[in-house]
């Protein structure tokens, strides 16, 4: 099950804020953040960036920090960490099966994909703690 330490996420702040907000707006039943807290978290970060109310359509509930400043990012980061810590959540955990690709590669990418297939013909070794490879 994937997890993310909210105090030491091992990723840049911008990536962390966008990742957590995406987790909180996704329809993941296995995320260890209650629905009400997910909504509060997103709505407060939204209010730091926008003057209008947060969207109600789930497809529009996306944070766009491109027009924000470093101060905006720091405020979102602080909001996320404090809300989760106040709820006693120090590590986010969720489970989500691997999805199928949403679209085929473009024809322009096919030559690159073919070359990569020639360079690395064997399937990658994937470490799966649930199903360790038998030696």
N, C-alpha and C positions, 0 to 999 in steps of 0.2 A: 504494500500500500504506500503510495507516495506521501511524503511529508515535507513540511517547510517550517523551520525554526524562525519565529517572527523577530527575534532579537539578533540572530546571526544567519540571515538567509543565504549568504554566499552568492549574492547577485547584486548588481548596481541598484541604487534606490529607485530609479525610474522603472526598471524592470520589475522590482518587487511590488511597487504600488500598482502597476498595470496588471501584474499577475494576480495579486490578491483581489483586486476589484473584479477581474474576470472570473475568478473562482466564486466570488460572492454573487455574481449575477448569473452564473451558470445554473442550470437546473440539476445540480448534483445532489442526490439524496444522501450520499455518504460523506459529505463535507461536515466536519465537526464544529460548524458554526451555525447556531440556530437561525432560522429564517428571518426573524425580527432583527437580529443583530446584523445579518447580511444587508438588509434593507437600510438600516441606520448607517452602517459603514459607508455604503455607496452614496446615500443621500448627503451625508456630511462632506464627503470628498467632492461631490458634485457642487455643493454650495460654496466651496472654496474657489471654484473655477468659474462658475456661472452665476448670473443674477436671476435667471428664470428657474422655476421649479424643476425638479428632476423628472425625466420622462417616465411615463407609466408603462409604455410599451416595452416589454423585455428586450426586444431587438434593438432599441435605441438607448438602452442603459449601458453605455460605454464611455469610459473616461477618456478624454482627448486632452493630453497635457502639452500638445505642441505649442500652444499659445501661452502656456504658463511660464512662470519664472522659477528660479531655484527656491525662492521663498514658498511658492505654491507647492512645489514638490515636497519640501520639508514639512509643510503643514499637513499635507495628505499622509505622509509617512508617520508623523506624530499621531495623527488622528487614528490611523489603522492600528498602530501599536498600542495606543492607550485604550481604545475600545476593546481590543482583544484581551489585553492584560486585565482590564477591569472585569471581564467576563471569565477570567481564569484560564484563558486559552493562550498557551505559550508555543504550541506547535500546531500548525494546520495539518490535518490528515484528510485524505479523500481516496476514493477508489473510482477509477473510470476505465472501462475497457478500451483497448486500442481501437480507433475508428478506421473505417475504410477511407481511402482518399476521396476527397469531395469532387475532384476533377482530374482529368487526364493531363499529362504533361503536354506542353505546347509542342508543335512540330519542330520549332527552333531548338528546343532543349533535347530532342531525341539524339542528335550526334554526341552530345556531352554525356548523356546517360549511357549510351552504347560504349563510349570510351571508358567510362568508369567501370562498366561491367567487364571490360577486357582487363583493366588494371586489377580489379578485385573480383575474380570470378567466384570465389567461395563465399557462402553466406557468412555474415558477421557472427562472431561469438557474442552471444548475448548472455549476460549474467542474470540469472533469475533465481533468487534465493528460495523461492517456493518450489522450483523444479531444478535442482542442481544437475549439471551434466554428469552422466555416469562415465567413469574413467575406465 
